[in-house]
Amino acid sequence: MIEIKIPSPGESISEVEIANWFVADGDIVEKDQDIAEIESDKATLTLVADEGGKIEILAQEGDTVEVGSVACKIDTSFAGEAPSPKAAAPKEEVVEAKEPASSAPTANIESENYKDVKISPVAKKLMEENQLSVDDVIAGLQRLSKKDIQAVVDHTNNQPATVAAAPKEISREEKRTKMTNLRKKLSARLVSVKNETAMLTTFNEVDMSAVMELRKKYQKKFVDTHDIKLGFMSFFTKAVTEALKAHPMVNSMIDGEEIVTPDFADVAIAVQTPKGLMVPVIRNAESLGLADIEKKLMELATKARAGKISLDEMTGGTFTITNGGVFGSLLSTPIINPPQSGILGMHNIVERPVAVNGKVEIRPMMYIALSYDHRVIDGKDSVGFLVKIKEMIENPHKMLFDGKDPDSMLLGL
């Protein structure tokens, strides 16, 4: 008999909540099988069986337990036996339907009185098995509904049968769901940001034509070369890292009475998961190319949505990007992810008329927003940061030259 104890999700976390058991008490489990999901105030983790055998559950779903306590026991003397249906559901057998064996003659289900009655194949088979005709079925009806009468009226008027709209039922019921530790912690952090920072938001708009043209032109070759699709997030992440170099205060944060300004850009990307919003971090994003950013983002997002992401992969970011555009958001004011001082909000791409060289043209435009802590970041840096991103998205080649114009670099200007 071995004990499966609650692992530590990270420093300063002393208790977790049993969110979900994937197996039932007494089930046979296999080694390294996922058996439960635990939630802390920072992340959702998976509990794994160290050995195979029969499981004895000690902590129930919804219980709050201390780190290091025993969640369950496994009797390894049952190792090697067939897993329980919950642990590994057997494949469903496909049984071919056979004609019912009956020496009785097939019933005549047709009727002279009800020639226009349509019978579904399933109903026809059931009637034949029970030796029933249409007349028998009609005579056996005990109650006619409004739906039946309406269908006859519609048929009589040579109109397609329609179902009468039933009156909507009015409900006064309420559903109450207990907040998870992750949701409670997220709520507290959001409120603290509003109360403890001088948060302000500035906006700009970006013409997405150049980036969209690049994706359209090179998408197939990019996929063939790097085995991953080229998205918009990698362009914005790369542009952010270059803009942070030009405006390092946007990459800064307050620590007591000091302002800390890292030389690196650990960019956190907000990812929506079934458990709530999670923000995995791409380390040293300034050193990565577009393909590397896309791969790392895919890896982290997949882990986050599957509940496999670690606490280390979600801590230590210096700047955050959130993309409400994937849900159709046109404009928003994102909330800072503490202790960071800035967050970039991307939004939906909408074709709008804009002035280009004195002429009105229809272009794919996106609003971008920077929410920032005004205690650290001045207006000049916040506006300049967004302008820098706008320049690089509208002229992607500038990302190769530290955000500067290639012609100026060539001429040494």
Secondary structure, DSSP 8 states (H G I E B T S, - for coil): -EEEE----STT--EEEEEEESS-TT-EE-TT-EEEEEE-SS-EEEEE-SS-EEEEE-S-TT-EEETTSEEEEEEGGGTTS---TTTS---------------S-------SS-TT----HHHHHHHHHTT--HHHHHHH-----HHHHHHHHHHHTT----------------------HHHHHHHHHHHHHHHHS-EEEEEEEEE-HHHHHHHHHHHHHHHHHHSS---HHHHHHHHHHHHHHH-GGGG-EEETTEEE--SS--EEE-EEETTEEE--EETTGGG--HHHHHHHHHHHHHHHHHT---SGGGS--SEEEEEGGGGT-S-------TT-SEEEEE--EEEEEEEETTEEEEEEEEEEEEEEETTT--HHHHHHHHHHHHHHHHSGGGGGGTTS-HHHHHHT-
